[in-house]
Amino acid sequence: MLNEAIKAFRCEELRELMHNEGEDIELVDIRRAADFCEGFIPGSVFLGLTGQFKEYASALLHPRRQIILVAPEGELESGVALLSE
C-alpha cells in the first residue's frame, strides 16, 4: 500500500502542483544539506534523515497536508518509512 502512495514528479509537474495547491502541500527536502542549499526549491523545508528527523517532522509538518518528498535516488523509501512511523 505504501508503494501506491509514492509517485515521481517531473519538475514542471511539481511546479504546477505547487502553484495550484501549494497551501495544501508540505514540500519536504531530504537531500543532503549542501544539495538542499545548492538546489533550493522555493516553499520547501529541509529535514535531514539523520538525527531527530521524526521529532522535527512532527513539529514542523501539518498533519492534514499532503507531503511531497524531494529525495536523492535510493533515499525516498527511507524518508517515507520515517514519516509513516
C-alpha positions in Angstrom: 0.0 0.0 0.0 2.9 2.4 0.7 4.3 1.9 -2.8 0.9 3.0 -4.2 1.4 6.4 -2.4 4.8 7.0 -4.0 4.8 9.0 -7.2 7.6 10.6 -9.1 7.1 14.2 -10.4 8.8 15.9 -13.2 9.9 19.5 -12.4 7.1 21.0 -14.4 4.5 18.8 -12.7 5.8 19.8 -9.3 5.9 23.5 -10.3 2.2 23.3 -11.5 1.1 21.4 -8.4 2.8 23.9 -6.1 1.2 26.8 -8.0 -2.3 25.2 -7.9 -2.3 23.5 -4.5 0.7 25.0 -2.6 -1.3 25.8 0.5 -2.3 22.2 1.0 1.2 20.7 0.4 4.2 20.2 2.6 7.3 20.1 0.3 10.0 18.3 2.4 13.5 18.1 1.1 15.5 15.2 2.5 18.6 15.6 0.3 22.0 16.4 1.8 22.1 19.9 3.3 24.6 21.0 0.7 22.3 19.8 -2.1 19.4 21.5 -0.5 21.3 24.8 -0.3 22.6 24.5 -3.9 19.3 23.5 -5.4 16.8 25.2 -3.1 13.2 24.7 -4.1 11.0 27.7 -3.0 8.5 26.6 -0.4 10.4 23.6 0.7 11.6 22.7 4.1 14.8 20.8 4.8 14.7 17.8 7.1 17.8 15.7 7.1 17.3 11.9 7.5 19.8 11.7 10.4 19.4 12.9 13.9 15.9 14.0 15.1 14.1 13.6 11.8 10.8 12.3 13.4 10.8 15.0 16.1 11.3 17.8 13.6 8.8 16.4 11.2 6.1 16.2 13.8 6.8 19.7 15.0 7.0 21.3 11.5 4.6 19.5 9.3 0.8 19.9 9.3 -0.8 16.5 9.7 -3.6 17.2 7.2 -1.5 18.4 4.3 -0.2 16.2 1.5 3.6 15.6 1.9 5.8 15.6 -1.1 9.4 14.5 -0.5 12.4 15.7 -2.5 14.9 12.9 -2.2 18.0 11.7 -3.9 17.8 8.4 -5.7 17.7 5.5 -3.2 16.6 7.6 -0.2 12.9 8.1 -0.9 11.8 4.9 0.8 13.8 5.8 4.0 12.1 9.2 4.2 8.6 7.6 3.6 9.3 5.0 6.3 10.4 7.5 8.9 7.3 9.7 8.2 4.9 6.8 8.5 6.2 5.8 11.9 
